[in-house]
Amino acid sequence: MTAVSRRGFLQGMLAGGGTLALAACGGNGLASRIHHADADRARGRQRAARAHRRAVAPAALAARVERARCRVIAGPAFDADPGARDGRARRYAITYAIVRGAVALASGIAFAQAPAPAAAKLEAGKRGFLAVATVLQSPRCVNCHPAGDRPMQGDRGKPHAQNISRRSVAAGVPCTTCHQQRNSEIVGVAGGPPGAPGWGLPPAEQPMVFQDKSPTALCEQLRDPKQTHGKDLAALLDHVTHDPLVLWGWEPGGGRTLPPLDHAAFVAAFTVCRRVSVSNGDSGKALVTDGARAAGRCRARNVTLLEPAAGASSSPRASMVRAPKAPS
């Protein structure tokens, strides 16, 4: 080794770079071998560390699981053997029991306060049909849907004058003999009979009685096509929405009282009933219970089944009630 090489080697060693020192001395091959040996040793240490972690991982996991299990069962263990757990385990057991009880209590309260969607829809259907029943049993509807063969007239439900009945129709005197397409006042006859297209009684074989029926009986009647001239609920909804004779009930003229719901609210309530009845199938047959029978037998001018709308008068004519919202 020349003097220059020795001087470079010593300077490299003093600077802490053995590989650089060898390079400075011209020993490139030896430096490369040393570098690769260092890299091999580093990779070996990494492989050994990975193998060690793989070896101890199951044991570490088992230890963590055991510690967690001990914490979970601390409560019962503390009750069985108070001296077996230290103060920290006891505090954990008490806290665990309190939190678990609070969660269970909150869950129970939430479940009790939040009705199931099906129950909420059925309740909306009940409220909707009670609203519908007040209209069906108002004078504008019930006068032509009596319990017997004789129609009624006026707001007090007096039997029709001239001894008119279904027998009159059978004898060749239909209702349209006197009840024309419009009210008599419109054609200049004050105090004459009211009129609308299709005026008449339901046929005797399907009388569609509204008078003195409970809400449950009304509901079952409307759901039975054999009692509604073959109309299902969809056809009945179309009937009460568009039929001119039905619409006359909200523009009766002659100082006659109006139904307790306006027409839009009545249609909305009927729509709710139809949706609930269809979605619940046979379970929706009786949307209201017979507990409302007495109220259902009342005349509509005295019905107090639903809360009056804000600002509505307590008089029979203005006793409007809110229609229920349709369930989502």
Buried (B, 14 or more C-beta within 10 A) or exposed (E): EEEEEEEBBEEBBEEEBBBBBBBBBBBEEEBEEBEEEEEEEEEEEEEEEEEEEEEEEEEEEEEEEEEEEEBEBBBEBBEEEEEEBEEEBBEBBEEBBEEEEEEEEEEEEEEEEEEEEEEEBBBBBBBBBBBBBBBBBBBBBBBBBBEEBBBBBEBEBEEBEEEBBBEBBEEEBBBBEBBBEBBBBEEEEEEBBBBBEEBBBBEEEBBBBBBBBBBBBBBBBBBEBEBBBEBBBEEBBEBBBEEEBBBBBBEBEEEBBBBBBBBEBBBBBBBBBBBBBEBBEEEBEBBBEEEBBEBBBBBBBEBEBBEBBEEBEEEBBBBBBBBBEBBE
